[in-house]
Amino acid sequence: MKVVIGLGNPGEEYTNTRHNVGRETVETIAKYFKCDPLTPDKKYAGLVTKGVLGEEKALYILPDTFMNRSGKALSEISAKPKDLIVIHDDTDLPLGTIKISFGKNSAGHKGVESIMRAIKSKDFWRVRIGIQKKKRVDAMKLVLQKFTPAERSVIKKVEKRVIDVLEQPLTVTTISI
């Protein structure tokens, strides 16, 4: 079974922020694969649904622990790290870019660091979604900014592309939309 976790922050005030692009992308993926609605689950410290990812069974998780404690959602997981897909924002990638990697360090992303500590491994898949503006903005200022309508349109295309990518066996790659 694949475990797909979307990093972000819970709460209405974080909806449509750049830091929540992973969380919102996983919501879109779960809807695409016609999963039941995401519901609270204390075991995974967040919202959870089961369904499929392409041809495989999948568990979808949206942690309610805030970004820097995302690993708590995986503390009870029995899946192998190689079956874990973490979808999150990346301030080093330009908006409209997706980078898929396996077994890499966190590059300073606190949510990814939390997951590495929780599962005691870095051997999992990361789908990194670029959120950086054309004129570079400091990460601390950027992550809580809301997307503009034009940027939201780009993100919708990115979400569709992520779905296309996840329907196939994963490979390390960079994709620009």
C-alpha positions in Angstrom: 0.0 0.0 0.0 1.2 3.5 -0.9 1.0 6.2 1.8 0.6 9.7 0.4 1.0 12.6 2.8 0.3 16.2 2.0 2.3 18.7 4.1 0.8 22.0 5.2 -0.9 23.6 8.1 -4.5 22.9 9.3 -7.0 25.7 9.6 -8.9 28.1 7.3 -6.3 30.9 7.7 -3.7 28.7 5.8 -6.0 27.7 2.9 -4.5 28.8 -0.4 -1.1 29.7 1.1 2.1 28.5 -0.6 3.1 26.4 2.4 -0.1 24.4 2.0 0.3 23.4 -1.6 1.2 19.8 -0.6 -1.8 19.5 1.6 -4.2 20.9 -1.1 -2.6 18.8 -3.8 -3.3 15.6 -1.8 -6.9 16.7 -1.4 -7.1 17.1 -5.2 -5.5 13.7 -5.8 -7.9 11.9 -3.3 -10.9 13.5 -5.1 -9.5 12.5 -8.5 -9.3 8.9 -7.4 -12.8 9.1 -6.0 -11.8 8.4 -2.4 -14.2 8.8 0.5 -14.0 12.3 2.1 -11.0 12.8 4.4 -12.0 12.3 8.0 -10.3 12.9 11.3 -8.2 10.0 12.6 -6.4 10.2 15.9 -4.0 7.4 15.0 -2.6 9.5 12.2 -3.0 12.9 13.9 -4.9 14.2 10.9 -7.4 13.7 8.2 -7.3 10.3 6.4 -8.9 8.4 3.6 -8.2 5.1 1.9 -8.5 4.5 -1.8 -6.3 3.9 -4.8 -3.4 5.6 -6.5 -3.3 4.4 -10.0 -3.5 0.6 -9.7 -2.3 0.4 -6.1 -4.1 0.7 -2.8 -3.3 4.0 -1.0 -3.7 5.7 2.3 -4.0 9.5 2.1 -3.0 11.6 5.1 -3.3 15.4 5.8 -1.5 16.0 9.2 -3.3 18.3 11.6 0.0 18.9 13.5 1.2 21.9 11.6 4.1 21.7 9.2 7.0 21.3 11.6 5.5 18.3 13.4 4.3 16.4 10.3 6.1 13.3 11.3 3.7 12.6 14.1 1.1 11.5 11.5 3.5 8.7 10.5 4.6 7.5 13.9 2.1 4.6 13.8 2.6 3.8 10.1 3.7 0.2 9.2 4.4 0.9 5.6 7.9 0.7 4.2 9.6 4.1 3.6 9.9 3.3 -0.1 6.1 3.2 -0.2 5.8 6.7 1.3 5.1 9.7 -1.0 5.5 13.1 0.6 4.1 16.1 -1.3 5.2 19.5 -0.2 6.2 23.0 -1.1 9.7 24.0 -2.2 10.9 27.6 -2.0 13.9 26.8 -4.1 11.9 25.8 -7.1 10.0 28.4 -9.3 6.2 28.3 -9.4 5.1 25.7 -12.0 7.9 23.3 -11.4 7.7 19.8 -9.9 10.8 17.9 -8.7 10.5 14.2 -7.8 13.3 12.8 -5.7 14.0 9.7 -3.6 16.4 9.3 -0.6 17.5 12.9 -0.5 18.1 15.2 2.5 15.5 17.6 3.7 17.2 20.8 2.2 16.1 22.5 5.4 12.3 21.8 5.0 11.1 21.4 8.6 8.1 19.2 7.6 10.4 16.8 5.7 12.9 16.8 8.7 10.0 15.8 11.0 9.1 12.9 8.8 12.7 11.7 8.6 12.9 11.7 12.3 9.6 9.8 12.7 10.3 7.0 10.2 14.1 7.0 10.9 14.8 7.1 7.2 15.2 9.4 4.2 14.5 6.6 1.7 11.0 7.9 0.6 9.6 9.7 -2.4 9.3 13.5 -2.3 7.1 15.4 -4.8 8.4 18.9 -4.4 6.2 21.7 -5.8 7.8 25.0 -6.6 6.2 28.1 -5.0 8.9 30.7 -5.6 8.1 33.9 -7.4 9.9 35.2 -10.5 11.6 37.8 -8.3 13.0 35.7 -5.5 11.4 36.2 -2.1 12.9 35.1 1.3 11.4 31.7 2.2 10.1 32.9 5.6 8.1 35.7 4.0 7.0 33.6 1.0 5.5 30.5 2.6 2.4 32.1 4.2 1.6 34.3 1.3 -1.6 33.4 -0.6 -1.5 32.5 -4.2 -2.9 35.1 -6.7 -5.6 34.0 -9.0 -3.1 33.7 -11.8 -0.8 31.7 -9.6 -3.7 29.5 -8.5 -4.3 28.7 -12.2 -0.7 27.5 -12.5 -1.1 25.4 -9.3 -4.2 23.7 -10.8 -2.1 22.7 -13.8 0.6 21.4 -11.4 -1.9 19.3 -9.5 -3.1 17.7 -12.8 0.5 17.0 -13.7 1.2 15.4 -10.3 -1.8 13.1 -10.8 -0.4 12.1 -14.2 3.0 11.4 -12.7 1.6 9.4 -9.7 -0.4 7.1 -12.0 2.9 5.7 -13.3 5.8 4.1 -11.4 7.8 7.0 -9.9 11.2 8.1 -11.2 13.5 10.9 -10.2 12.8 13.8 -12.4 12.2 17.5 -12.7 9.1 18.7 -14.6 8.2 22.3 -15.6 4.7 23.2 -16.4 
